Amino acid sequence: MKRFLLTRDACSWACVLVLLFLPSASVASSVVGRVINRSQNRTSAGDDVVLYGIGQTMYEIARTRTGPDGSFQFENPTNSSYLVAAFHQGVSYHTKTLRGDGPVELTVYDAAQKVADILDGSHTLFVRPADRDVNITEFVSISNQSNPPRTLSGTQTFKLVLPERAILDSTAMQPPGTLPLRVKASACGRQNQYCVSYPMRPGTTRLRAVYHLQQPSTAWIALPPRLGAGRVAVMVAHSLELTGKLAGTFEKQETEGGMSMYVANKGAIGAVLLFRLSKADPNTVEPKLSSTPVVFGTPSSFRATEFTLPPARGRAPSQISMASISKASLAFLVSLALIMTIGAGANRYARNFAAGDRA
């Protein structure tokens, strides 16, 4: 028994000594890398580079500036998880979370206040009645296809038009290849119009806007062609049905999870999508809108289709009407929102945004 105890103690001390003298695998001895300007296909000198530690929050550890060859280095970072961000012409570009040693390459782009070839990739809406309110979530996918690639920067890079009396709950932007972040949307221009000042980097940027209508009697939701061509899908509760003179321009795709999805087909190519939420006479005349604020594009005339909510006993039917989309060809559905053909997919997409908000 004594021999066993001695052997066990010796093994314990040996393990402790090994751990003490082995280098830590979780903390990098240095972080080295290079910043590349893909607008000019060369290294980027003089850019600020910041090392952030990742814990319950993200915090700055150190900062430096790239040398003539675009290189940078951080010695002895104290955190096991970190990310590196480079700032070029007022726009930040950062890596995903990193651990341990290894070279880091950061890609940056030149920034401009006017950039061509920025298009809507897709536009998805979730319409959910909740008690006396109507909750609406919009997902907009914006594709920056500029060549050479450049970042659209400046103020009011995205405009969001809400229905009358709508209350904006939150907005978030998801840059290409990273998690979504909460952003501030400020009232601008006409009533119910909000602007977001957020850089549109090359690739696909996704916006999420959540708002609700309190006890709507009659409300119009106009969705203009913000950035050009795109594809539109509307997900609604199974109790809603698409009817009206333009019903044939949308294809219904059955889903699980209490939702149905209507996707615009080639007959609905256009510029404006219009909803009418109404508990009043379904024959209510559409509002005369002479113009609709857009960022890149021109407004088109409104044409309405209808979602009809089957009447409950003792109640008049609620009406939701929806306009077609004109101009430009449909692109392939690139947004994760439109890949969600089942309710579980929709919930997973929403959870990803929520996780990003907490990050």
Secondary structure, DSSP 8 states (H G I E B T S, - for coil): -HHHHHHHHHHHHHHHHHHHHS--SSS-SEEEEEEEETTTTEE--S-EEEEEEESSSEEEEEEEE--TTSEEEEES-S-SEEEEEEEETTEEEE---EESS--EEEEE--EES--S-EEEEEEEEEEEEETTEEEEEEEEEEEE--SS--EE-SS--EEEE--TTEEEEEEEEE-TTS--EE--EEE-SSTTEEEE---B-SEEEEEEEEEEEES-SEEEEEE--SSS---EEEEEETT-EEESTTGGGEEEEE-SSSEEEEEE-GGG-SS-EEEEEESS-TT------S----SSS------EEEEEE---TTS--EEEEEE---SS------SHHHH--SHHHHHHHHHHHHHHHH-
